[in-house]
Structures are given as structure tokens and as C-alpha cells.
Amino acid sequence: MSIYLSVAQAQNIVFELMEIIPKGVSVADENGYIIASSNAMSMGKVSSLAKECIDQSNMMQSYNAVSYTHLRAH
């Protein structure tokens, strides 16, 4: 499932979260690049945490696809 946000929508999410979470908040795109942040200096940089989460999610999707294919074959 893909969800696409504009930069303005992502920044609005950051502002909303900043009212709840007393920490820095960033939103990254599907490649891990920060598209909205409470820290303007982070914009456009790759978030190693986001990249790690994306990579793990991609590995899990691949695993699930292989498992599903294997189960259907039997």
C-alpha cells in the first residue's frame, strides 16, 4: 500500500505531532529522504532510521510474497 503526501501535508503532520510529542519530528519519503521536519536543517537529508524501517519493510514484503507463493504451490 502506498500513501502519497505533498510536502505541505507532511509539514502539517509534523506541526500536529509537535503539539503532542515534545521531541523532534520528521516525515520521510519512500526512499528515506526527509520531506518535512521540526528541524529545517534536516530537510532533504536521508534519515538512517527511516531507511532502516523501509529496508526492513521491503524485506518483510519479499518474505511474505515468497511464503504465499510457496503455500499456494502445495
All heavy atoms as TSV, in Angstrom:
chain	resi	resn	atom	element	x	y	z
A	1	MET	N	N	0.840	-1.172	0.000
A	1	MET	CA	C	0.000	0.000	0.000
A	1	MET	C	C	0.888	1.239	0.000
A	1	MET	O	O	1.798	1.350	0.803
A	1	MET	CB	C	-0.882	-0.002	1.240
A	1	MET	CG	C	-1.780	1.203	1.302
A	1	MET	SD	S	-2.941	1.161	2.681
A	1	MET	CE	C	-1.939	1.886	3.943
A	2	SER	N	N	0.623	2.143	-0.887
A	2	SER	CA	C	1.395	3.380	-0.963
A	2	SER	C	C	0.515	4.556	-0.582
A	2	SER	O	O	-0.643	4.633	-0.973
A	2	SER	CB	C	1.911	3.593	-2.383
A	2	SER	OG	O	2.814	2.586	-2.720
A	3	ILE	N	N	1.089	5.439	0.205
A	3	ILE	CA	C	0.405	6.657	0.591
A	3	ILE	C	C	1.286	7.809	0.142
A	3	ILE	O	O	2.467	7.853	0.464
A	3	ILE	CB	C	0.189	6.724	2.111
A	3	ILE	CG1	C	-0.681	5.557	2.566
A	3	ILE	CG2	C	-0.425	8.052	2.513
A	3	ILE	CD1	C	-0.806	5.425	4.055
A	4	TYR	N	N	0.709	8.700	-0.629
A	4	TYR	CA	C	1.475	9.833	-1.127
A	4	TYR	C	C	0.998	11.110	-0.464
A	4	TYR	O	O	-0.186	11.400	-0.431
A	4	TYR	CB	C	1.349	9.934	-2.651
A	4	TYR	CG	C	1.962	8.745	-3.337
A	4	TYR	CD1	C	1.180	7.682	-3.767
A	4	TYR	CD2	C	3.337	8.671	-3.514
A	4	TYR	CE1	C	1.766	6.572	-4.372
A	4	TYR	CE2	C	3.929	7.577	-4.115
A	4	TYR	CZ	C	3.130	6.534	-4.547
A	4	TYR	OH	O	3.709	5.434	-5.141
A	5	LEU	N	N	1.954	11.852	0.077
A	5	LEU	CA	C	1.688	13.122	0.728
A	5	LEU	C	C	2.424	14.223	0.002
A	5	LEU	O	O	3.544	14.019	-0.462
A	5	LEU	CB	C	2.207	13.117	2.168
A	5	LEU	CG	C	1.637	12.138	3.161
A	5	LEU	CD1	C	2.437	12.189	4.459
A	5	LEU	CD2	C	0.191	12.463	3.439
A	6	SER	N	N	1.813	15.371	-0.029
A	6	SER	CA	C	2.563	16.530	-0.519
A	6	SER	C	C	3.472	16.989	0.616
A	6	SER	O	O	3.290	16.606	1.781
A	6	SER	CB	C	1.597	17.654	-0.911
A	6	SER	OG	O	0.976	18.202	0.248
A	7	VAL	N	N	4.448	17.790	0.286
A	7	VAL	CA	C	5.341	18.334	1.310
A	7	VAL	C	C	4.526	19.157	2.310
A	7	VAL	O	O	4.761	19.077	3.523
A	7	VAL	CB	C	6.469	19.169	0.665
A	7	VAL	CG1	C	7.279	19.909	1.722
A	7	VAL	CG2	C	7.371	18.271	-0.171
A	8	ALA	N	N	3.555	19.902	1.814
A	8	ALA	CA	C	2.716	20.720	2.704
A	8	ALA	C	C	1.923	19.834	3.665
A	8	ALA	O	O	1.824	20.140	4.866
A	8	ALA	CB	C	1.775	21.595	1.893
A	9	GLN	N	N	1.366	18.727	3.182
A	9	GLN	CA	C	0.637	17.804	4.047
A	9	GLN	C	C	1.576	17.194	5.090
A	9	GLN	O	O	1.214	17.082	6.266
A	9	GLN	CB	C	-0.008	16.688	3.226
A	9	GLN	CG	C	-1.167	17.144	2.373
A	9	GLN	CD	C	-1.611	16.057	1.408
A	9	GLN	OE1	O	-0.783	15.372	0.814
A	9	GLN	NE2	N	-2.915	15.912	1.260
A	10	ALA	N	N	2.756	16.805	4.652
A	10	ALA	CA	C	3.736	16.223	5.575
A	10	ALA	C	C	4.130	17.232	6.648
A	10	ALA	O	O	4.234	16.891	7.831
A	10	ALA	CB	C	4.965	15.738	4.809
A	11	GLN	N	N	4.319	18.494	6.261
A	11	GLN	CA	C	4.703	19.511	7.237
A	11	GLN	C	C	3.564	19.764	8.213
A	11	GLN	O	O	3.795	19.976	9.403
A	11	GLN	CB	C	5.130	20.807	6.546
A	11	GLN	CG	C	5.831	21.782	7.473
A	11	GLN	CD	C	7.132	21.231	8.059
A	11	GLN	OE1	O	8.006	20.758	7.347
A	11	GLN	NE2	N	7.259	21.289	9.387
A	12	ASN	N	N	2.317	19.708	7.745
A	12	ASN	CA	C	1.180	19.858	8.652
A	12	ASN	C	C	1.138	18.717	9.671
A	12	ASN	O	O	0.816	18.938	10.840
A	12	ASN	CB	C	-0.139	19.919	7.876
A	12	ASN	CG	C	-0.350	21.262	7.230
A	12	ASN	OD1	O	0.196	22.272	7.662
A	12	ASN	ND2	N	-1.155	21.290	6.174
A	13	ILE	N	N	1.462	17.500	9.241
A	13	ILE	CA	C	1.538	16.362	10.163
A	13	ILE	C	C	2.611	16.614	11.211
A	13	ILE	O	O	2.407	16.372	12.407
A	13	ILE	CB	C	1.797	15.052	9.397
A	13	ILE	CG1	C	0.566	14.684	8.565
A	13	ILE	CG2	C	2.184	13.926	10.342
A	13	ILE	CD1	C	0.795	13.572	7.565
A	14	VAL	N	N	3.756	17.126	10.780
A	14	VAL	CA	C	4.841	17.446	11.718
A	14	VAL	C	C	4.354	18.464	12.750
A	14	VAL	O	O	4.561	18.285	13.959
A	14	VAL	CB	C	6.091	17.967	10.974
A	14	VAL	CG1	C	7.091	18.595	11.933
A	14	VAL	CG2	C	6.741	16.843	10.182
A	15	PHE	N	N	3.690	19.532	12.300
A	15	PHE	CA	C	3.209	20.551	13.234
A	15	PHE	C	C	2.216	19.958	14.239
A	15	PHE	O	O	2.268	20.264	15.425
A	15	PHE	CB	C	2.562	21.717	12.492
A	15	PHE	CG	C	3.523	22.565	11.712
A	15	PHE	CD1	C	3.147	23.113	10.501
A	15	PHE	CD2	C	4.810	22.813	12.163
A	15	PHE	CE1	C	4.028	23.902	9.767
A	15	PHE	CE2	C	5.701	23.602	11.441
A	15	PHE	CZ	C	5.295	24.153	10.240
A	16	GLU	N	N	1.319	19.097	13.770
A	16	GLU	CA	C	0.335	18.459	14.645
A	16	GLU	C	C	1.035	17.577	15.685
A	16	GLU	O	O	0.694	17.604	16.868
A	16	GLU	CB	C	-0.648	17.619	13.832
A	16	GLU	CG	C	-1.559	18.414	12.921
A	16	GLU	CD	C	-2.706	19.074	13.658
A	16	GLU	OE1	O	-3.139	18.559	14.710
A	16	GLU	OE2	O	-3.170	20.123	13.169
A	17	LEU	N	N	1.994	16.777	15.234
A	17	LEU	CA	C	2.704	15.885	16.144
A	17	LEU	C	C	3.547	16.655	17.153
A	17	LEU	O	O	3.698	16.227	18.300
A	17	LEU	CB	C	3.577	14.905	15.371
A	17	LEU	CG	C	2.824	13.806	14.627
A	17	LEU	CD1	C	3.774	13.009	13.746
A	17	LEU	CD2	C	2.104	12.900	15.610
A	18	MET	N	N	4.096	17.779	16.738
A	18	MET	CA	C	4.925	18.587	17.645
A	18	MET	C	C	4.112	19.106	18.830
A	18	MET	O	O	4.669	19.355	19.898
A	18	MET	CB	C	5.560	19.751	16.890
A	18	MET	CG	C	6.703	19.323	15.991
A	18	MET	SD	S	7.308	20.661	14.929
A	18	MET	CE	C	7.691	21.947	16.113
A	19	GLU	N	N	2.797	19.242	18.656
A	19	GLU	CA	C	1.946	19.684	19.760
A	19	GLU	C	C	1.772	18.579	20.799
A	19	GLU	O	O	1.459	18.852	21.952
A	19	GLU	CB	C	0.583	20.121	19.234
A	19	GLU	CG	C	0.646	21.378	18.396
A	19	GLU	CD	C	-0.707	21.785	17.843
A	19	GLU	OE1	O	-1.728	21.185	18.255
A	19	GLU	OE2	O	-0.749	22.693	17.002
A	20	ILE	N	N	1.975	17.321	20.375
A	20	ILE	CA	C	1.772	16.167	21.249
A	20	ILE	C	C	3.088	15.611	21.768
A	20	ILE	O	O	3.203	15.234	22.934
A	20	ILE	CB	C	1.023	15.049	20.485
A	20	ILE	CG1	C	-0.318	15.573	19.964
A	20	ILE	CG2	C	0.839	13.813	21.348
A	20	ILE	CD1	C	-0.960	14.667	18.938
A	21	ILE	N	N	4.083	15.560	20.892
A	21	ILE	CA	C	5.368	14.940	21.209
A	21	ILE	C	C	6.412	16.037	21.451
A	21	ILE	O	O	6.674	16.840	20.556
A	21	ILE	CB	C	5.837	14.036	20.041
A	21	ILE	CG1	C	4.793	12.974	19.757
A	21	ILE	CG2	C	7.191	13.419	20.352
A	21	ILE	CD1	C	5.048	12.202	18.479
A	22	PRO	N	N	7.000	16.062	22.628
A	22	PRO	CA	C	7.983	17.113	22.929
A	22	PRO	C	C	9.385	16.802	22.399
A	22	PRO	O	O	10.378	17.080	23.037
A	22	PRO	CB	C	7.967	17.158	24.464
A	22	PRO	CG	C	7.655	15.762	24.856
A	22	PRO	CD	C	6.723	15.231	23.790
A	23	LYS	N	N	9.459	16.188	21.250
A	23	LYS	CA	C	10.735	15.827	20.622
A	23	LYS	C	C	10.719	16.292	19.177
A	23	LYS	O	O	9.696	16.709	18.659
A	23	LYS	CB	C	10.937	14.303	20.652
A	23	LYS	CG	C	10.953	13.690	22.020
A	23	LYS	CD	C	12.288	13.907	22.672
A	23	LYS	CE	C	12.316	13.223	24.030
A	23	LYS	NZ	N	13.523	13.422	24.730
A	24	GLY	N	N	11.849	16.134	18.497
A	24	GLY	CA	C	11.910	16.442	17.081
A	24	GLY	C	C	11.081	15.442	16.283
A	24	GLY	O	O	11.001	14.264	16.632
A	25	VAL	N	N	10.451	15.924	15.238
A	25	VAL	CA	C	9.595	15.087	14.402
A	25	VAL	C	C	9.982	15.301	12.945
A	25	VAL	O	O	10.213	16.432	12.521
A	25	VAL	CB	C	8.102	15.462	14.582
A	25	VAL	CG1	C	7.222	14.635	13.669
A	25	VAL	CG2	C	7.675	15.309	16.028
A	26	SER	N	N	10.069	14.204	12.198
A	26	SER	CA	C	10.348	14.292	10.767
A	26	SER	C	C	9.472	13.299	10.019
A	26	SER	O	O	9.078	12.276	10.578
A	26	SER	CB	C	11.814	13.974	10.469
A	26	SER	OG	O	12.668	14.934	11.050
A	27	VAL	N	N	9.200	13.605	8.769
A	27	VAL	CA	C	8.487	12.696	7.873
A	27	VAL	C	C	9.395	12.463	6.671
A	27	VAL	O	O	9.920	13.412	6.085
A	27	VAL	CB	C	7.134	13.291	7.404
A	27	VAL	CG1	C	6.465	12.392	6.379
A	27	VAL	CG2	C	6.212	13.521	8.595
A	28	ALA	N	N	9.593	11.185	6.350
A	28	ALA	CA	C	10.465	10.835	5.224
A	28	ALA	C	C	9.645	10.246	4.087
A	28	ALA	O	O	8.562	9.692	4.300
A	28	ALA	CB	C	11.522	9.835	5.682
A	29	ASP	N	N	10.189	10.333	2.873
A	29	ASP	CA	C	9.534	9.733	1.711
A	29	ASP	C	C	9.899	8.255	1.620
A	29	ASP	O	O	10.565	7.711	2.506
A	29	ASP	CB	C	9.873	10.489	0.421
A	29	ASP	CG	C	11.328	10.371	-0.009
A	29	ASP	OD1	O	12.087	9.563	0.565
A	29	ASP	OD2	O	11.708	11.082	-0.957
A	30	GLU	N	N	9.466	7.596	0.552
A	30	GLU	CA	C	9.673	6.153	0.403
A	30	GLU	C	C	11.134	5.756	0.239
A	30	GLU	O	O	11.482	4.574	0.308
A	30	GLU	CB	C	8.848	5.603	-0.775
A	30	GLU	CG	C	9.296	6.094	-2.137
A	30	GLU	CD	C	8.719	7.435	-2.562
A	30	GLU	OE1	O	8.065	8.113	-1.746
A	30	GLU	OE2	O	8.928	7.820	-3.723
A	31	ASN	N	N	12.016	6.734	0.045
A	31	ASN	CA	C	13.452	6.468	-0.069
A	31	ASN	C	C	14.231	6.869	1.181
A	31	ASN	O	O	15.448	6.721	1.229
A	31	ASN	CB	C	14.027	7.188	-1.287
A	31	ASN	CG	C	13.404	6.698	-2.566
A	31	ASN	OD1	O	13.364	5.500	-2.820
A	31	ASN	ND2	N	12.869	7.607	-3.363
A	32	GLY	N	N	13.526	7.381	2.179
A	32	GLY	CA	C	14.170	7.781	3.423
A	32	GLY	C	C	14.599	9.237	3.483
A	32	GLY	O	O	15.185	9.673	4.467
A	33	TYR	N	N	14.301	10.006	2.428
A	33	TYR	CA	C	14.647	11.431	2.432
A	33	TYR	C	C	13.616	12.202	3.250
A	33	TYR	O	O	12.406	12.016	3.079
A	33	TYR	CB	C	14.693	12.001	1.012
A	33	TYR	CG	C	15.914	11.566	0.243
A	33	TYR	CD1	C	15.875	10.438	-0.566
A	33	TYR	CD2	C	17.102	12.276	0.341
A	33	TYR	CE1	C	17.003	10.019	-1.267
A	33	TYR	CE2	C	18.233	11.867	-0.357
A	33	TYR	CZ	C	18.170	10.740	-1.159
A	33	TYR	OH	O	19.286	10.329	-1.843
A	34	ILE	N	N	14.095	13.056	4.119
A	34	ILE	CA	C	13.207	13.844	4.970
A	34	ILE	C	C	12.546	14.932	4.130
A	34	ILE	O	O	13.227	15.757	3.525
A	34	ILE	CB	C	13.985	14.454	6.154
A	34	ILE	CG1	C	14.547	13.312	7.016
A	34	ILE	CG2	C	13.091	15.380	6.975
A	34	ILE	CD1	C	15.490	13.761	8.114
A	35	ILE	N	N	11.212	14.900	4.102
A	35	ILE	CA	C	10.446	15.875	3.312
A	35	ILE	C	C	9.758	16.918	4.182
A	35	ILE	O	O	9.265	17.921	3.672
A	35	ILE	CB	C	9.414	15.187	2.385
A	35	ILE	CG1	C	8.390	14.395	3.197
A	35	ILE	CG2	C	10.121	14.312	1.364
A	35	ILE	CD1	C	7.200	13.915	2.383
A	36	ALA	N	N	9.692	16.659	5.494
A	36	ALA	CA	C	9.121	17.618	6.442
A	36	ALA	C	C	9.754	17.344	7.799
A	36	ALA	O	O	10.015	16.198	8.140
A	36	ALA	CB	C	7.609	17.459	6.521
A	37	SER	N	N	10.010	18.416	8.548
A	37	SER	CA	C	10.690	18.222	9.826
A	37	SER	C	C	10.513	19.419	10.734
A	37	SER	O	O	10.299	20.542	10.266
A	37	SER	CB	C	12.190	17.996	9.577
A	37	SER	OG	O	12.865	17.801	10.789
A	38	SER	N	N	10.635	19.156	12.034
A	38	SER	CA	C	10.661	20.246	13.006
A	38	SER	C	C	12.027	20.937	13.002
A	38	SER	O	O	12.185	22.019	13.539
A	38	SER	CB	C	10.353	19.703	14.409
A	38	SER	OG	O	11.264	18.675	14.753
A	39	ASN	N	N	13.010	20.307	12.351
A	39	ASN	CA	C	14.358	20.858	12.224
A	39	ASN	C	C	14.626	21.136	10.748
A	39	ASN	O	O	14.867	20.208	9.967
A	39	ASN	CB	C	15.383	19.866	12.782
A	39	ASN	CG	C	16.809	20.329	12.614
A	39	ASN	OD1	O	17.084	21.400	12.059
A	39	ASN	ND2	N	17.741	19.526	13.080
A	40	ALA	N	N	14.590	22.387	10.364
A	40	ALA	CA	C	14.762	22.764	8.959
A	40	ALA	C	C	16.079	22.262	8.367
A	40	ALA	O	O	16.160	21.992	7.163
A	40	ALA	CB	C	14.665	24.279	8.805
A	41	MET	N	N	17.101	22.084	9.198
A	41	MET	CA	C	18.396	21.615	8.704
A	41	MET	C	C	18.357	20.147	8.252
A	41	MET	O	O	19.237	19.692	7.539
A	41	MET	CB	C	19.469	21.781	9.799
A	41	MET	CG	C	19.671	23.225	10.248
A	41	MET	SD	S	20.220	24.320	8.927
A	41	MET	CE	C	21.858	23.693	8.666
A	42	SER	N	N	17.337	19.418	8.668
A	42	SER	CA	C	17.212	18.008	8.298
A	42	SER	C	C	16.593	17.805	6.917
A	42	SER	O	O	16.722	16.732	6.328
A	42	SER	CB	C	16.339	17.270	9.323
A	42	SER	OG	O	16.936	17.301	10.584
A	43	MET	N	N	15.913	18.815	6.436
A	43	MET	CA	C	15.187	18.706	5.168
A	43	MET	C	C	16.112	18.270	4.030
A	43	MET	O	O	17.214	18.784	3.871
A	43	MET	CB	C	14.544	20.043	4.810
A	43	MET	CG	C	13.511	20.502	5.819
A	43	MET	SD	S	11.999	19.552	5.748
A	43	MET	CE	C	11.358	20.107	4.194
A	44	GLY	N	N	15.655	17.273	3.281
A	44	GLY	CA	C	16.402	16.799	2.124
A	44	GLY	C	C	17.486	15.786	2.432
A	44	GLY	O	O	18.073	15.205	1.526
A	45	LYS	N	N	17.757	15.562	3.703
A	45	LYS	CA	C	18.770	14.580	4.090
A	45	LYS	C	C	18.121	13.207	4.245
A	45	LYS	O	O	16.926	13.097	4.472
A	45	LYS	CB	C	19.439	14.990	5.402
A	45	LYS	CG	C	20.231	16.279	5.285
A	45	LYS	CD	C	20.891	16.638	6.587
A	45	LYS	CE	C	21.678	17.934	6.417
A	45	LYS	NZ	N	22.257	18.385	7.670
A	46	VAL	N	N	18.928	12.175	4.142
A	46	VAL	CA	C	18.428	10.823	4.338
A	46	VAL	C	C	18.401	10.526	5.832
A	46	VAL	O	O	19.379	10.769	6.532
A	46	VAL	CB	C	19.307	9.778	3.611
A	46	VAL	CG1	C	18.849	8.366	3.945
A	46	VAL	CG2	C	19.274	9.999	2.113
A	47	SER	N	N	17.279	10.009	6.303
A	47	SER	CA	C	17.153	9.574	7.690
A	47	SER	C	C	17.560	8.109	7.760
A	47	SER	O	O	16.936	7.254	7.138
A	47	SER	CB	C	15.708	9.730	8.166
A	47	SER	OG	O	15.501	9.012	9.362
A	48	SER	N	N	18.610	7.824	8.524
A	48	SER	CA	C	19.069	6.439	8.632
A	48	SER	C	C	18.000	5.565	9.285
A	48	SER	O	O	17.827	4.402	8.915
A	48	SER	CB	C	20.383	6.357	9.405
A	48	SER	OG	O	20.243	6.916	10.687
A	49	LEU	N	N	17.253	6.112	10.234
A	49	LEU	CA	C	16.183	5.361	10.880
A	49	LEU	C	C	15.061	5.046	9.884
A	49	LEU	O	O	14.578	3.910	9.809
A	49	LEU	CB	C	15.634	6.127	12.080
A	49	LEU	CG	C	14.489	5.473	12.836
A	49	LEU	CD1	C	14.901	4.098	13.360
A	49	LEU	CD2	C	14.030	6.363	13.972
A	50	ALA	N	N	14.655	6.048	9.108
A	50	ALA	CA	C	13.613	5.820	8.110
A	50	ALA	C	C	14.077	4.802	7.075
A	50	ALA	O	O	13.328	3.900	6.691
A	50	ALA	CB	C	13.238	7.136	7.429
A	51	LYS	N	N	15.321	4.923	6.634
A	51	LYS	CA	C	15.873	3.996	5.641
A	51	LYS	C	C	15.877	2.568	6.182
A	51	LYS	O	O	15.525	1.622	5.475
A	51	LYS	CB	C	17.282	4.447	5.255
A	51	LYS	CG	C	17.882	3.685	4.125
A	51	LYS	CD	C	17.194	4.026	2.814
A	51	LYS	CE	C	17.904	3.354	1.669
A	51	LYS	NZ	N	17.023	2.507	0.881
A	52	GLU	N	N	16.264	2.408	7.449
A	52	GLU	CA	C	16.277	1.085	8.072
A	52	GLU	C	C	14.866	0.491	8.119
A	52	GLU	O	O	14.664	-0.685	7.820
A	52	GLU	CB	C	16.859	1.177	9.478
A	52	GLU	CG	C	16.954	-0.145	10.190
A	52	GLU	CD	C	17.552	-0.011	11.582
A	52	GLU	OE1	O	18.261	0.983	11.851
A	52	GLU	OE2	O	17.291	-0.905	12.396
A	53	CYS	N	N	13.886	1.304	8.494
A	53	CYS	CA	C	12.490	0.840	8.549
A	53	CYS	C	C	11.984	0.457	7.170
A	53	CYS	O	O	11.299	-0.565	7.005
A	53	CYS	CB	C	11.596	1.920	9.144
A	53	CYS	SG	S	11.885	2.232	10.894
A	54	ILE	N	N	12.311	1.253	6.167
A	54	ILE	CA	C	11.897	0.960	4.790
A	54	ILE	C	C	12.525	-0.341	4.320
A	54	ILE	O	O	11.845	-1.201	3.748
A	54	ILE	CB	C	12.267	2.133	3.851
A	54	ILE	CG1	C	11.426	3.357	4.200
A	54	ILE	CG2	C	12.115	1.731	2.385
A	54	ILE	CD1	C	11.959	4.652	3.626
A	55	ASP	N	N	13.817	-0.512	4.572
A	55	ASP	CA	C	14.506	-1.738	4.154
A	55	ASP	C	C	13.907	-2.966	4.834
A	55	ASP	O	O	13.691	-3.993	4.196
A	55	ASP	CB	C	16.002	-1.642	4.452
A	55	ASP	CG	C	16.717	-0.622	3.575
A	55	ASP	OD1	O	16.140	-0.200	2.542
A	55	ASP	OD2	O	17.845	-0.245	3.921
A	56	GLN	N	N	13.609	-2.859	6.128
A	56	GLN	CA	C	13.001	-3.981	6.849
A	56	GLN	C	C	11.615	-4.288	6.302
A	56	GLN	O	O	11.239	-5.452	6.151
A	56	GLN	CB	C	12.935	-3.692	8.342
A	56	GLN	CG	C	14.267	-3.776	9.023
A	56	GLN	CD	C	14.187	-3.476	10.508
A	56	GLN	OE1	O	13.113	-3.255	11.067
A	56	GLN	NE2	N	15.332	-3.456	11.163
A	57	SER	N	N	10.860	-3.252	5.992
A	57	SER	CA	C	9.527	-3.450	5.432
A	57	SER	C	C	9.610	-4.133	4.071
A	57	SER	O	O	8.832	-5.050	3.781
A	57	SER	CB	C	8.809	-2.100	5.295
A	57	SER	OG	O	7.575	-2.258	4.661
A	58	ASN	N	N	10.560	-3.708	3.248
A	58	ASN	CA	C	10.736	-4.322	1.927
A	58	ASN	C	C	11.138	-5.785	2.053
A	58	ASN	O	O	10.672	-6.635	1.289
A	58	ASN	CB	C	11.772	-3.548	1.104
A	58	ASN	CG	C	11.254	-2.206	0.658
A	58	ASN	OD1	O	10.047	-1.965	0.619
A	58	ASN	ND2	N	12.164	-1.306	0.339
A	59	MET	N	N	12.016	-6.101	3.025
A	59	MET	CA	C	12.413	-7.497	3.234
A	59	MET	C	C	11.210	-8.327	3.666
A	59	MET	O	O	11.028	-9.451	3.226
A	59	MET	CB	C	13.522	-7.596	4.283
A	59	MET	CG	C	14.878	-7.161	3.776
A	59	MET	SD	S	16.254	-7.532	4.899
A	59	MET	CE	C	15.734	-6.784	6.421
A	60	MET	N	N	10.374	-7.762	4.527
A	60	MET	CA	C	9.208	-8.484	5.011
A	60	MET	C	C	8.215	-8.717	3.872
A	60	MET	O	O	7.643	-9.800	3.769
A	60	MET	CB	C	8.560	-7.674	6.136
A	60	MET	CG	C	7.765	-8.457	7.080
A	60	MET	SD	S	8.756	-9.798	7.767
A	60	MET	CE	C	7.514	-10.548	8.713
A	61	GLN	N	N	8.024	-7.735	2.999
A	61	GLN	CA	C	7.122	-7.903	1.859
A	61	GLN	C	C	7.634	-9.005	0.943
A	61	GLN	O	O	6.853	-9.824	0.461
A	61	GLN	CB	C	6.979	-6.586	1.091
A	61	GLN	CG	C	6.154	-5.567	1.814
A	61	GLN	CD	C	6.124	-4.231	1.102
A	61	GLN	OE1	O	6.726	-4.048	0.047
A	61	GLN	NE2	N	5.418	-3.280	1.678
A	62	SER	N	N	8.938	-9.038	0.712
A	62	SER	CA	C	9.522	-10.078	-0.131
A	62	SER	C	C	9.332	-11.442	0.513
A	62	SER	O	O	8.967	-12.417	-0.143
A	62	SER	CB	C	11.015	-9.825	-0.350
A	62	SER	OG	O	11.204	-8.633	-1.058
A	63	TYR	N	N	9.557	-11.543	1.820
A	63	TYR	CA	C	9.389	-12.798	2.543
A	63	TYR	C	C	7.936	-13.267	2.454
A	63	TYR	O	O	7.667	-14.428	2.183
A	63	TYR	CB	C	9.799	-12.627	4.007
A	63	TYR	CG	C	9.491	-13.841	4.850
A	63	TYR	CD1	C	10.318	-14.957	4.810
A	63	TYR	CD2	C	8.362	-13.868	5.663
A	63	TYR	CE1	C	10.036	-16.077	5.575
A	63	TYR	CE2	C	8.073	-14.987	6.429
A	63	TYR	CZ	C	8.907	-16.085	6.379
A	63	TYR	OH	O	8.618	-17.189	7.124
A	64	ASN	N	N	6.996	-12.345	2.669
A	64	ASN	CA	C	5.580	-12.709	2.609
A	64	ASN	C	C	5.185	-13.170	1.215
A	64	ASN	O	O	4.407	-14.108	1.064
A	64	ASN	CB	C	4.705	-11.536	3.052
A	64	ASN	CG	C	4.786	-11.295	4.544
A	64	ASN	OD1	O	5.168	-12.175	5.300
A	64	ASN	ND2	N	4.453	-10.091	4.961
A	65	ALA	N	N	5.702	-12.535	0.181
A	65	ALA	CA	C	5.384	-12.932	-1.188
A	65	ALA	C	C	5.915	-14.327	-1.480
A	65	ALA	O	O	5.232	-15.153	-2.081
A	65	ALA	CB	C	5.960	-11.921	-2.181
A	66	VAL	N	N	7.132	-14.618	-1.044
A	66	VAL	CA	C	7.721	-15.945	-1.250
A	66	VAL	C	C	6.935	-16.988	-0.472
A	66	VAL	O	O	6.614	-18.058	-0.987
A	66	VAL	CB	C	9.208	-15.958	-0.840
A	66	VAL	CG1	C	9.755	-17.375	-0.785
A	66	VAL	CG2	C	10.028	-15.112	-1.806
A	67	SER	N	N	6.598	-16.703	0.774
A	67	SER	CA	C	5.856	-17.650	1.604
A	67	SER	C	C	4.490	-17.933	1.001
A	67	SER	O	O	4.046	-19.078	0.938
A	67	SER	CB	C	5.685	-17.094	3.019
A	67	SER	OG	O	6.931	-16.986	3.642
A	68	TYR	N	N	3.812	-16.903	0.538
A	68	TYR	CA	C	2.488	-17.062	-0.062
A	68	TYR	C	C	2.575	-17.911	-1.330
A	68	TYR	O	O	1.776	-18.820	-1.527
A	68	TYR	CB	C	1.893	-15.685	-0.367
A	68	TYR	CG	C	0.535	-15.766	-1.017
A	68	TYR	CD1	C	-0.591	-16.111	-0.272
A	68	TYR	CD2	C	0.370	-15.501	-2.379
A	68	TYR	CE1	C	-1.838	-16.189	-0.857
A	68	TYR	CE2	C	-0.876	-15.586	-2.971
A	68	TYR	CZ	C	-1.973	-15.928	-2.209
A	68	TYR	OH	O	-3.209	-16.010	-2.803
A	69	THR	N	N	3.572	-17.641	-2.157
A	69	THR	CA	C	3.761	-18.409	-3.387
A	69	THR	C	C	4.044	-19.865	-3.064
A	69	THR	O	O	3.503	-20.779	-3.676
A	69	THR	CB	C	4.916	-17.826	-4.231
A	69	THR	OG1	O	4.621	-16.462	-4.509
A	69	THR	CG2	C	5.089	-18.571	-5.526
A	70	HIS	N	N	4.880	-20.091	-2.053
A	70	HIS	CA	C	5.228	-21.452	-1.628
A	70	HIS	C	C	3.981	-22.190	-1.117
A	70	HIS	O	O	3.753	-23.352	-1.454
A	70	HIS	CB	C	6.305	-21.408	-0.543
A	70	HIS	CG	C	6.666	-22.761	-0.002
A	70	HIS	ND1	N	7.371	-23.676	-0.744
A	70	HIS	CD2	C	6.381	-23.342	1.187
A	70	HIS	CE1	C	7.524	-24.783	-0.031
A	70	HIS	NE2	N	6.936	-24.591	1.153
A	71	LEU	N	N	3.163	-21.512	-0.318
A	71	LEU	CA	C	1.963	-22.146	0.231
A	71	LEU	C	C	0.948	-22.487	-0.869
A	71	LEU	O	O	0.292	-23.514	-0.819
A	71	LEU	CB	C	1.306	-21.241	1.275
A	71	LEU	CG	C	2.076	-21.102	2.582
A	71	LEU	CD1	C	1.394	-20.058	3.469
A	71	LEU	CD2	C	2.144	-22.435	3.315
A	72	ARG	N	N	0.827	-21.609	-1.853
A	72	ARG	CA	C	-0.130	-21.857	-2.945
A	72	ARG	C	C	0.307	-23.026	-3.813
A	72	ARG	O	O	-0.516	-23.702	-4.407
A	72	ARG	CB	C	-0.267	-20.598	-3.804
A	72	ARG	CG	C	-1.056	-19.519	-3.093
A	72	ARG	CD	C	-1.488	-18.468	-4.020
A	72	ARG	NE	N	-2.326	-19.060	-5.056
A	72	ARG	CZ	C	-2.854	-18.416	-6.069
A	72	ARG	NH1	N	-2.622	-17.153	-6.189
A	72	ARG	NH2	N	-3.583	-19.008	-6.952
A	73	ALA	N	N	1.617	-23.260	-3.900
A	73	ALA	CA	C	2.139	-24.333	-4.750
A	73	ALA	C	C	1.870	-25.719	-4.157
A	73	ALA	O	O	1.896	-26.713	-4.865
A	73	ALA	CB	C	3.642	-24.153	-4.968
A	74	HIS	N	N	1.609	-25.785	-2.869
A	74	HIS	CA	C	1.407	-27.094	-2.220
A	74	HIS	C	C	-0.029	-27.427	-2.005
A	74	HIS	O	O	-0.940	-26.897	-1.967
A	74	HIS	CB	C	2.135	-27.132	-0.872
A	74	HIS	CG	C	3.608	-27.178	-1.064
A	74	HIS	ND1	N	4.375	-26.046	-1.068
A	74	HIS	CD2	C	4.453	-28.193	-1.298
A	74	HIS	CE1	C	5.630	-26.365	-1.259
A	74	HIS	NE2	N	5.718	-27.674	-1.422
